[in-house]
């Protein structure tokens, strides 16, 4: 499903695929920040996707993404699989 199709639904697990950049309808790690004002479309899409799973949220990122950046964004308790 797309992010727009899952509004209002919940799932046991969900995998969110992030792109290298935020061109077109793609979202990337660059969109993952704490909003200081009303969130834009990309931030709202990230919220919708991340708030749907009950048990497991897996985030697929481009292979060149540095582990350090993932820890900075999501915290040291995340599990990183390659």
ABEGO torsion letter per residue (X at the ends): XBAAAABGBBBABBBBBBBABABEABBBAAABBBBABBBBAAAAAAAAAAAABAABBBBBBBAABBAAAAAAAAEAABBBBX
